[in-house]
Amino acid sequence: MDFCRLFQAISDKQRQKILLHLQEKDCCVSELVDMSRISQSSISKHLSVLRNAGLVEDERRGQHVFYSLQCENLKSFCREYFKRFECCHGLFVGEEEKTGDVSLMIQPKSS
């Protein structure tokens, strides 16, 4: 997993706004332009960075391409990154109950 690419992608404030907006609903570029008030080419570049990091997915629907947040990828990236730190081991306990995935449970290291 390329954490540098992930953190570079989410470090930009405009991309953070895009991700938060896509969390609410799938959008085409023109909707994101209206929301952000930046140029279409800038939005397209931001979406390319987010897509290359695995955080958004695109799908053609008629004449438009819609973008959606890849929630499972985002959760997986966060889980994988933060479980590397002992102080974060308890953050994802309980997630396995929601998803049924026992591999998500992170247990603190025994002392």
C-alpha positions as CSV (number, residue, x, y, z in Angstrom):
1,M,0.0,0.0,0.0
2,D,1.4,3.4,-1.0
3,F,0.8,5.6,2.0
4,C,2.8,8.5,0.5
5,R,0.4,8.6,-2.5
6,L,-2.6,8.4,-0.1
7,F,-1.4,11.2,2.2
8,Q,-0.3,13.4,-0.8
9,A,-3.8,13.0,-2.2
10,I,-5.6,14.0,0.9
11,S,-3.2,16.7,2.0
12,D,-4.8,19.3,-0.4
13,K,-7.7,21.3,1.0
14,Q,-9.6,21.3,-2.3
15,R,-9.3,17.5,-2.6
16,Q,-10.5,17.2,1.0
17,K,-13.6,19.2,0.0
18,I,-14.2,17.0,-3.0
19,L,-14.0,13.9,-0.9
20,L,-16.4,15.3,1.6
21,H,-18.8,16.3,-1.1
22,L,-18.5,12.8,-2.8
23,Q,-19.3,11.3,0.6
24,E,-22.8,12.8,0.3
25,K,-23.5,11.8,-3.3
26,D,-21.9,10.8,-6.6
27,C,-21.1,13.9,-8.8
28,C,-20.0,14.8,-12.2
29,V,-17.3,17.4,-12.8
30,S,-19.7,20.2,-13.5
31,E,-21.3,19.7,-10.1
32,L,-17.9,19.8,-8.4
33,V,-17.0,22.9,-10.4
34,D,-20.2,24.6,-9.1
35,M,-19.6,23.5,-5.6
36,S,-15.9,24.6,-5.5
37,R,-15.9,27.6,-7.9
38,I,-12.6,26.5,-9.4
39,S,-12.0,25.6,-13.0
40,Q,-13.0,22.4,-14.7
41,S,-9.4,21.6,-15.5
42,S,-8.4,22.0,-11.9
43,I,-11.2,19.8,-10.7
44,S,-10.2,17.2,-13.3
45,K,-6.6,17.2,-12.1
46,H,-7.7,16.8,-8.4
47,L,-10.0,13.9,-9.4
48,S,-7.1,12.3,-11.2
49,V,-4.9,12.4,-8.1
50,L,-7.7,11.0,-6.0
51,R,-8.4,8.3,-8.5
52,N,-4.7,7.3,-8.7
53,A,-4.7,7.0,-4.9
54,G,-7.7,4.7,-5.1
55,L,-10.0,7.1,-3.2
56,V,-12.5,7.8,-6.0
57,E,-13.9,5.8,-8.9
58,D,-15.4,7.1,-12.1
59,E,-18.4,5.7,-14.1
60,R,-19.8,7.0,-17.4
61,R,-23.6,7.6,-17.2
62,G,-24.8,8.8,-20.6
63,Q,-22.8,11.9,-21.6
64,H,-21.4,12.5,-18.1
65,V,-18.7,10.8,-16.0
66,F,-19.7,10.5,-12.3
67,Y,-17.3,10.2,-9.5
68,S,-17.9,8.4,-6.3
69,L,-16.0,8.1,-3.0
70,Q,-14.5,4.6,-2.5
71,C,-15.4,4.4,1.2
72,E,-14.1,0.8,1.7
73,N,-10.7,1.8,0.2
74,L,-10.5,4.9,2.4
75,K,-11.4,2.8,5.5
76,S,-8.9,0.1,4.6
77,F,-6.1,2.6,4.0
78,C,-6.7,4.3,7.3
79,R,-6.9,1.0,9.1
80,E,-3.7,-0.4,7.6
81,Y,-1.8,2.8,8.2
82,F,-2.8,3.4,11.8
83,K,-2.6,-0.2,13.0
84,R,1.2,0.2,12.5
85,F,1.2,2.4,15.6
86,E,0.8,0.7,19.0
87,C,-1.0,3.7,20.4
88,C,-3.7,3.4,17.8
89,H,-4.4,-0.4,18.2
90,G,-7.8,0.2,19.8
91,L,-9.2,2.5,17.1
92,F,-10.8,-0.2,15.0
93,V,-12.0,-2.6,17.6
94,G,-15.7,-3.1,17.0
95,E,-15.4,-2.6,13.2
96,E,-15.5,-6.4,12.7
97,E,-19.0,-6.5,14.2
98,K,-20.3,-4.0,11.6
99,T,-18.6,-5.7,8.6
100,G,-18.4,-9.3,9.8
101,D,-14.6,-9.3,9.1
102,V,-12.7,-10.6,12.0
103,S,-9.4,-9.5,10.4
104,L,-10.3,-5.9,11.1
105,M,-10.1,-6.3,14.8
106,I,-6.9,-4.9,16.2
107,Q,-5.8,-6.0,19.6
108,P,-3.4,-4.1,21.8
109,K,0.0,-5.7,22.3
110,S,0.2,-7.7,25.6
111,S,2.5,-6.2,28.2
